[in-house]
Amino acid sequence: MACPYNRSARAGAGRSPFTNGRHELELPRVKNLAPRHPRLVVLSADGLRPDFYRRPEDFRLKIPNLRQLVESGASADAVESIYPTTTYPAHATLVTGVPPRAHGIYSHLASLDPTEKARPWWWFARAIRVPTLWDVARASGRKTAAIGWPVSAGGGIDYNIPEIWNPAARDPHRDFQTVAQHSTPGLFPKVLNLLQPILSKATPDRLRSEAALYLWEHCQPDLLLVHFVHFDQLAHQLGPLCPKALAAVEQMDEEIGRFREALADGGPATLVVLSDHGFVPVEREAAPLLILAEEGLFARAARGAPKLQRLGAIHAGGSFAIYWLEEPTVEDRRALRKAVGRLRETGAVAEVLDRGRLEALETDPDAELMLDAAPGFYFSDRWDGPVVRPTQKDHGTHGQLPTRPGLEASFIAAGPGITAGKNLGLISLTQVAPTLARLLGLPGDILASREKPLDLS
């Protein structure tokens, strides 16, 4: 089946009766129970592995706040994520309780065109096809706030500074104009003024926690969502177990401590620390686009630059998705089979997932197939050089099947009514959103999820 190469153009289109953001959302009526239930803070520690808080001594980690949260609350040995195990689909699952095939966020990139230099991401909440946690919270009369939460731009959040940037910007991390444009009107200038004294020297996590704690104190939200990214950034660049990446975990623990202090000074509140996926080290980079082009599935412009033709693709570190952009001929299919065979011969591919397997995983319905990277390998969007080479960029990745050891996500919850020291064992990422809804005092079945809330008592 052929599909359009820029899926952001059809974000939210006709697979579900639910829409959100700028559109009316069909929700059940829920009376406001907020005064009788604790407020909720959800801290997403991007890439945090559960063995870091289960066995911190193995990594020489000094994380007193995470350890105390485990002792005082309920925590999971592991959380099985979704496929691909990447940030944007996983964060959509964290706030909806459904897998990618249901919520519509299949990857980080909204464009299927690998020849495009500045590809848009799934930044906008209108692309999510089912109700989110902030939708149902707001519909019940609760105030909501978010800092840096993926796929939240334009969402129905009372106080929102989303994660978004101009992909063509020279330094996306300094692209304040785009963030301001999509934040709650008037909010970003206030927060930026607050951050000015530390802007040049603080980590991304410190900046986000400063902004979030400001909202917690001055805006009094019932639900606050925060996305920490520093460990993920360093784990990609240097490897998840390198000293600098582990130091970022310790720094994040300090930020978590600041939230614990803020919550202790207010009324009843629940603190949840979770993650979207884990991390694995890599040593070798594979470039599938090179072989796909050699087999004639991409054209070449006059000066040799790649040119979009029959195939679309999205690289996601540990996985690589391939799409037909037009109905393939018999020759096209033969060329793709040959290309996949050649890629397998390199040793970079652990598994080829066809449409049937992708359906069973409840993931991207548009993909013809996905390549799952072998241990030690990751996939890039490179067009030149050898197909496989020692990594020159990333030393850590995720994106592979969620059953890959090391890719487990995390979950810790502490607060009123939660049993101290409770071990939740192995849980699923789709169980998180119904649990968060329950912590807000909302019915566990208010979301589209088939899952029941976790028993934290």
C-alpha positions in Angstrom: 0.0 0.0 0.0 1.4 3.4 -1.0 1.3 6.3 1.5 1.9 10.1 1.4 5.5 11.0 2.2 4.6 13.7 4.7 2.2 12.2 7.2 1.9 15.4 9.2 -0.4 16.7 6.5 -2.9 14.1 7.4 -2.4 14.2 11.2 -5.6 13.2 13.0 -7.3 12.1 9.9 -10.2 9.7 10.0 -9.3 6.6 12.0 -10.8 7.6 15.3 -13.8 9.5 16.6 -11.5 11.4 18.9 -9.5 14.5 18.0 -7.9 17.1 20.2 -5.8 20.3 20.2 -7.8 22.8 18.1 -10.7 20.4 17.6 -13.6 19.4 19.8 -12.8 16.3 21.8 -15.6 13.8 22.5 -15.3 12.9 26.2 -17.5 11.5 28.9 -18.7 14.0 31.4 -16.8 13.7 34.7 -17.6 15.9 37.7 -14.8 17.8 39.2 -13.3 15.7 42.0 -10.0 17.6 42.1 -10.2 19.1 45.6 -10.4 15.6 47.1 -7.5 14.1 45.3 -3.8 14.8 45.4 -2.1 16.8 42.7 0.2 14.8 40.4 3.7 15.4 39.0 5.0 13.1 36.3 8.7 13.4 35.5 9.8 11.6 32.4 13.5 10.6 32.6 14.1 10.0 28.9 16.0 6.7 28.5 16.3 5.8 32.2 16.9 2.1 32.6 15.3 0.4 35.7 18.5 -1.4 36.6 19.9 2.1 37.5 17.5 2.3 40.4 17.3 -1.4 41.1 21.0 -1.9 41.2 22.7 1.5 41.5 25.8 0.1 43.2 26.5 -1.9 40.0 27.0 1.5 38.2 28.4 3.4 41.1 25.4 5.7 40.9 24.7 8.2 43.7 20.9 8.6 43.3 19.5 9.1 46.9 16.2 10.6 45.7 15.4 7.8 43.3 16.3 5.2 46.0 14.1 6.9 48.6 11.2 7.0 46.1 11.6 3.3 45.5 11.6 2.7 49.3 8.6 5.0 50.0 6.5 4.0 47.0 5.7 1.4 44.3 8.2 0.6 41.5 8.6 -1.7 38.6 11.4 -4.1 37.9 10.9 -3.2 34.2 8.4 -1.6 31.9 7.9 -3.2 28.4 7.8 -0.3 26.0 6.2 0.0 22.5 7.7 -0.5 19.1 9.8 1.2 18.0 11.2 2.0 21.4 11.6 5.7 20.6 10.7 8.9 22.5 7.7 10.3 20.6 5.6 7.2 20.1 6.4 6.1 23.7 5.4 9.5 25.2 2.1 9.4 23.2 1.5 6.0 24.8 2.4 7.3 28.3 -0.5 9.8 28.1 -3.1 7.7 26.2 -2.5 4.1 27.3 -2.7 2.7 23.8 0.0 1.5 21.3 1.1 3.5 18.3 -1.3 1.9 15.8 -4.2 3.3 18.0 -2.8 6.8 18.9 -1.2 7.5 15.5 2.4 8.5 16.5 4.5 5.9 14.8 7.9 7.4 15.0 9.7 10.7 15.8 9.7 11.9 12.2 6.5 13.0 10.4 8.1 13.0 7.0 8.9 9.8 5.1 11.3 11.5 2.8 14.9 10.6 3.7 16.3 13.1 1.1 14.8 16.0 3.0 17.4 17.9 5.0 15.2 19.4 7.7 12.5 16.8 8.4 9.5 17.8 10.7 8.8 15.7 13.8 5.5 14.7 15.4 5.4 17.9 17.5 1.7 18.6 17.5 -0.9 17.1 19.8 -3.6 17.2 17.1 -1.8 14.2 15.6 -2.9 12.0 18.6 -6.1 10.2 17.6 -7.4 9.3 21.1 -7.9 11.3 24.3 -4.8 12.2 26.3 -4.4 12.5 30.0 -4.4 16.3 29.7 -7.7 16.1 27.7 -9.6 14.1 30.3 -8.0 16.1 33.2 -9.0 19.4 31.7 -12.5 18.1 30.8 -13.0 17.2 34.5 -12.1 20.7 35.6 -8.5 20.1 36.6 -5.7 22.5 35.7 -2.9 21.1 33.6 0.7 22.1 32.8 3.6 20.7 30.8 7.2 21.5 30.2 9.0 19.9 27.2 6.6 17.1 26.8 6.8 15.4 23.3 3.7 15.7 21.0 2.1 18.3 23.1 2.3 21.5 21.0 -1.1 23.0 20.5 -2.6 20.6 23.0 -5.4 21.4 25.4 -3.0 22.2 28.3 -3.6 25.3 30.4 0.1 26.1 30.9 2.3 24.6 28.2 5.8 25.0 26.9 6.2 22.2 24.4 9.2 20.4 23.0 9.4 21.9 19.5 12.0 23.5 17.3 12.6 24.6 13.7 14.5 21.6 12.1 16.3 24.1 9.8 17.6 26.2 12.7 21.4 26.3 13.1 21.1 25.4 16.8 17.7 23.9 17.6 18.4 24.0 21.4 18.5 27.8 21.2 15.4 28.2 19.0 13.4 30.1 21.5 11.2 31.8 18.8 9.6 28.5 17.7 9.0 27.4 21.3 7.5 30.8 22.2 5.2 30.7 19.2 3.7 27.4 20.3 3.6 27.9 24.1 0.6 29.2 26.1 0.4 32.9 25.1 2.6 35.1 27.4 4.0 32.2 29.3 7.4 31.6 27.6 8.6 35.2 28.0 7.9 35.0 31.8 9.8 31.7 32.1 12.7 32.8 29.9 13.1 35.9 32.1 13.2 33.6 35.1 15.9 31.4 33.5 18.2 34.2 32.3 20.6 34.1 35.2 21.4 30.4 34.6 20.6 30.1 30.9 24.2 29.8 29.7 25.5 27.3 32.2 22.6 25.1 33.3 21.8 21.6 32.0 18.6 21.1 29.9 17.2 19.3 32.9 17.9 22.1 35.3 16.2 24.6 32.9 13.2 22.4 32.6 12.9 21.8 36.3 13.2 25.5 37.1 10.4 26.2 34.6 8.2 23.4 35.9 8.7 24.3 39.6 7.7 27.9 38.7 4.4 26.6 37.2 3.9 24.3 40.2 4.1 27.2 42.6 2.5 30.0 40.7 -0.1 28.2 38.5 -1.1 25.4 40.9 -1.8 22.7 38.3 -3.4 19.5 39.3 -1.4 17.7 36.7 2.2 18.6 35.8 4.2 16.8 33.0 7.9 17.3 32.7 10.4 15.8 30.2 14.1 15.4 31.2 16.5 14.9 28.3 20.1 15.3 29.4 20.8 11.6 30.0 19.3 10.7 26.7 21.4 13.2 24.8 24.7 12.0 26.4 23.8 8.3 26.2 23.4 8.7 22.4 26.6 10.6 22.0 28.9 8.8 24.4 27.1 5.5 25.4 24.6 4.9 28.2 27.2 3.6 30.7 29.9 6.2 30.1 30.9 8.4 33.1 29.3 11.6 31.7 26.0 9.9 30.9 25.9 8.4 34.4 26.7 11.8 35.9 23.7 13.1 34.0 21.6 10.5 35.9 23.0 11.8 39.2 22.2 15.4 38.2 18.7 14.4 37.2 18.3 12.8 40.7 19.2 16.2 42.2 16.3 17.7 40.1 14.0 15.0 41.3 15.0 16.0 44.9 13.9 19.5 44.2 10.5 18.3 43.2 10.3 16.2 46.3 11.0 19.2 48.5 8.4 21.3 46.6 5.8 18.7 47.0 6.5 18.2 50.7 5.9 21.9 51.2 2.4 21.9 49.7 -0.7 19.9 50.1 -1.2 16.2 49.2 0.6 15.3 46.0 1.9 12.2 44.1 5.2 12.1 42.4 5.8 9.7 39.5 9.2 9.2 37.8 9.1 7.1 34.7 10.8 6.6 31.3 9.9 5.9 27.7 12.6 3.2 26.9 16.0 2.1 28.0 19.4 2.3 26.2 21.9 -0.1 24.7 25.5 0.6 23.6 26.5 0.4 20.0 29.9 0.3 18.1 28.9 0.0 14.4 26.7 2.1 12.1 24.8 0.7 9.2 23.4 2.9 6.3 20.5 1.1 4.6 19.8 4.0 2.3 23.1 3.2 0.4 22.0 -0.2 -0.6 18.4 0.9 -1.3 19.8 3.5 -3.7 22.1 1.0 -5.4 19.1 -1.2 -6.1 17.4 1.7 -7.9 14.8 2.5 -5.2 16.0 6.1 -5.0 17.0 8.2 -8.0 20.1 10.5 -8.3 20.0 14.1 -9.3 22.4 15.6 -11.8 25.1 16.2 -9.2 24.6 12.8 -7.6 22.4 14.0 -4.7 19.7 11.4 -3.7 16.3 12.1 -5.1 13.0 10.8 -3.8 11.4 8.2 -6.0 9.5 5.0 -5.0 10.5 4.5 -1.4 10.2 6.4 1.8 12.2 5.6 5.0 12.6 6.6 8.6 15.8 5.7 10.6 15.2 5.3 14.4 18.6 4.1 15.7 17.7 0.6 16.5 15.1 0.2 13.8 14.6 1.3 10.2 11.2 1.6 8.6 10.6 1.3 4.8 7.5 2.6 3.0 6.1 2.4 -0.6 5.3 5.9 -1.7 3.6 4.6 -4.9 2.2 1.2 -5.8 5.3 -1.0 -6.4 5.8 -3.0 -9.5 7.0 -6.6 -9.5 10.5 -5.2 -10.3 10.3 -2.8 -7.3 9.4 -5.6 -4.9 12.2 -7.7 -6.3 14.7 -4.8 -5.8 13.6 -4.4 -2.2 14.0 -8.1 -1.4 17.5 -8.0 -2.9 18.4 -4.9 -0.9 17.1 -6.4 2.3 19.1 -9.6 1.6 22.2 -7.6 1.1 21.7 -5.7 4.3 21.2 -9.0 6.2 24.5 -10.2 4.8 26.3 -7.3 6.5 25.3 -8.7 10.0 23.6 -5.4 10.9 20.0 -6.8 10.8 18.7 -9.0 13.6 15.2 -9.3 12.2 13.0 -8.2 9.3 9.5 -7.4 10.5 6.8 -7.7 7.8 3.3 -6.2 7.8 1.9 -9.1 9.7 4.5 -8.8 12.5 4.0 -5.0 12.6 0.3 -5.5 13.0 0.8 -7.9 15.9 3.0 -5.3 17.5 0.3 -2.7 17.0 2.7 -0.3 15.3 3.0 1.6 12.0 0.3 0.4 9.5 2.0 2.3 6.7 5.3 0.6 6.8 6.1 -2.2 4.3 8.6 -3.6 6.7 11.0 -2.6 9.5 14.6 -3.7 10.1 15.6 -4.4 13.7 19.2 -3.7 14.4 21.5 -6.5 15.5 23.3 -6.1 18.9 26.1 -3.5 18.6 24.6 -1.9 15.5 22.4 1.1 14.8 20.9 2.5 11.6 21.6 6.0 10.2 20.3 8.1 7.3 23.8 8.4 5.7 24.0 8.3 1.8 27.8 8.0 1.4 30.8 5.9 2.5 30.7 2.2 3.3 27.4 0.5 4.2 28.8 -0.5 7.6 31.5 1.3 9.5 32.7 1.9 13.1 30.4 4.5 14.6 31.6 8.1 14.2 28.6 9.7 15.9 26.5 7.7 18.3 27.7 5.2 20.9 24.2 4.4 22.4 20.8 3.9 20.9 17.3 2.5 21.3 14.4 1.9 18.8 14.7 -1.9 18.7 12.1 -4.4 19.8 11.0 -3.7 23.4 12.1 -7.2 24.4 15.8 -6.4 23.7 17.7 -6.5 27.0 18.6 -3.0 28.2 15.6 -1.3 26.5 13.2 -1.7 29.5 11.6 1.5 30.7 11.1 2.6 34.3 8.2 3.4 36.7 8.2 4.7 40.3 5.3 6.3 42.1 5.2 7.7 45.6 2.5 9.6 47.4 -0.8 9.2 49.4 -2.3 5.8 49.3 0.7 4.1 47.7 2.3 1.2 49.6 5.9 1.8 50.5 8.4 -0.6 49.0 5.8 -2.3 46.7 7.4 -4.2 43.8 5.2 -4.1 40.7 7.3 -6.6 38.8 7.1 -6.4 35.0 4.5 -4.0 33.6 3.5 -2.6 30.2 3.9 1.0 29.1 0.2 1.0 28.1 -0.7 0.5 31.8 0.8 3.8 32.8 -1.8 6.3 31.5 -4.8 4.5 33.2 -2.8 4.5 36.4 -2.1 8.2 36.2 -5.7 8.9 35.6 -6.6 6.9 38.7 -4.1 8.9 40.7 -5.8 12.1 39.6 -9.1 10.7 40.9 -10.5 10.0 37.4 -12.1 6.7 36.4 -9.5 4.2 35.1 -11.5 3.6 32.0 -11.9 7.2 30.9 -9.1 6.8 28.4 -9.2 4.6 25.2 -6.8 2.1 26.8 -7.8 -1.5 27.2 -5.5 -1.7 30.3 -6.6 -1.6 34.0 -4.8 0.8 36.3 -2.0 -0.7 38.4 -2.7 -1.5 42.0 -0.3 0.7 43.9 -1.9 0.2 47.3 
